Amino acid sequence: MTSTSLVAPPDGGSMIRLTEILHRSVKLRQRRFEMLPLRGQGSPFTEPHARNPSDSLPPAELADLISSMSVIGLLTPILAEEITVGGKAPTIRLVAGERRLRAMRWGAVNRPDNPHFQALPAVVCPGPLSEEERHMWRFVENFAREPLKPGEQAAALLYQRCAILVGKLLKAGKPVSQEVYAIPDPAERFLALEKIRGTDSSCAAPWSEVLDRLGLQLNERKASELVRAFRALPRDLTEEMDEAAVRLNTRIKFAELRNGRAQAAAGIWAALKSSKRLHLLPTAVNVGLEEPELGPEEIITEAEERQDTANAGRRAKLTRVPTQTEDQKEAEESDDADAVAEAAAQLDHRIEPAATPAETAPEPAPADPAPSRPAVEANTIRAALDGVRVLLAEVRAGKEIARYDRGSLRLALRELGAHLDDAVDGATDHDALTEGSEAA
């Protein structure tokens, strides 16, 4: 059976559109995820390009890749096709990912005890593929390496989940019909595959497995929210929000507003988009959910007022920040080593009260003791002192503290100094304070 003709990849197209083009091929629609052996029957074959995977030293251009794989494994599966000739056992031929395959082969031979080199993650589809199908598959994989927007990421997660589910269903002897493969929408296809799975938990594709296969730094809750927003919004609206960089939380709330007040949600989006004021969308959505009696224009007006009030409050807070005095400017220009050394000395010794001059008035009778407060944990004190000493050592070694880091350190030390002064003023047992300082 020949594949459906594919069009050339569109310039600047979204990942969702490119994946839809890819799925016009009957063979590519049937791709599945598998863990392939690296040696023996079932391992993928390709031209070695005059390199022997069993060399005692890794090729220089693969050294970084092998080092990364040895720690975290292969995050991006290779692409392969399954070839069956004359009723013989099927063979696996590489389509894309030669560097990854060579690195994994080297690791399997030279690092056999490393669990990351035990099997090869692969996305496999029935072959043989035409050159046009190979080109499209490689193009989509390369495009997918770019940072994905929320809508594209949700679609990619669903496509990957479908691929894992298809592989498990076929291994369990549960056939997947061509009608299911032909469903273009990943959310609808996943629901169809779930119906085939039924209650068989051994064929499930949980989010934890999907995220692990993709190697994404994403928790299961975030993945579920991405997919929930993707399912709840029309495809064209998802792409428009991707282009406008609308945040996930705003999309979820917009979908909630759209479910209850579809006309109001559509009016808000159209008005803000046409006037290029999409920065008001989060506030407008909140207003729409809180004030169900307001129309789109009233919602936008209220959103503008709330935004102006919030901006005024932020400006007021900024104006309350005192400007730097001449003494502070001079301190910024002083040597960093002296400043940090003084800070460390303050942390170690400041709790010792200064000597009182003989000419001062007699010491007044002590007042009633203030209510005791819980003491800072000793481990916290030790960690703070260790951090300051490490910083001091680096500065003494000639390293420089960045300008903004200097300001942050001064602010923190200034506040800490005030607390230390208060502790000394209220202390009544000098020996206890000294003992505590030495212990810290």
HELIX and SHEET records of a PDB file:
HELIX    1   1 MET A   15  LEU A   22  1                                   8    
HELIX    2   2 VAL A   26  ARG A   29  1                                   4    
HELIX    3   3 ALA A   60  LEU A   62  5                                   3    
HELIX    4   4 ALA A   63  ILE A   72  1                                  10    
HELIX    5   5 GLU A   98  ASN A  110  1                                  13    
HELIX    6   6 PRO A  115  PHE A  117  5                                   3    
HELIX    7   7 GLU A  131  ALA A  144  1                                  14    
HELIX    8   8 PRO A  150  LYS A  171  1                                  22    
HELIX    9   9 GLN A  178  TYR A  181  1                                   4    
HELIX   10  10 PRO A  186  ARG A  197  1                                  12    
HELIX   11  11 SER A  201  CYS A  203  5                                   3    
HELIX   12  12 TRP A  207  LEU A  214  1                                   8    
HELIX   13  13 GLU A  220  ALA A  232  1                                  13    
HELIX   14  14 ARG A  235  GLU A  243  1                                   9    
HELIX   15  15 LEU A  248  GLY A  260  1                                  13    
HELIX   16  16 ALA A  262  SER A  274  1                                  13    
HELIX   17  17 LEU A  278  LEU A  280  5                                   3    
HELIX   18  18 LEU A  281  GLU A  290  1                                  10    
HELIX   19  19 PRO A  296  THR A  319  1                                  24    
HELIX   20  20 GLU A  326  GLU A  333  1                                   8    
HELIX   21  21 ASP A  336  HIS A  349  1                                  14    
HELIX   22  22 ALA A  378  ARG A  396  1                                  19    
HELIX   23  23 ARG A  403  ASP A  425  1                                  23    
HELIX   24  24 HIS A  430  ALA A  439  1                                  10    
SHEET    1   A 5 ARG A  32  LEU A  36  0                                        
SHEET    2   A 5 LEU A 120  PRO A 126 -1                                        
SHEET    3   A 5 ILE A  78  ILE A  83  1                                        
SHEET    4   A 5 THR A  91  ALA A  96 -1                                        
SHEET    5   A 5 PRO A  44  PHE A  45  1                                        
END                                                                             
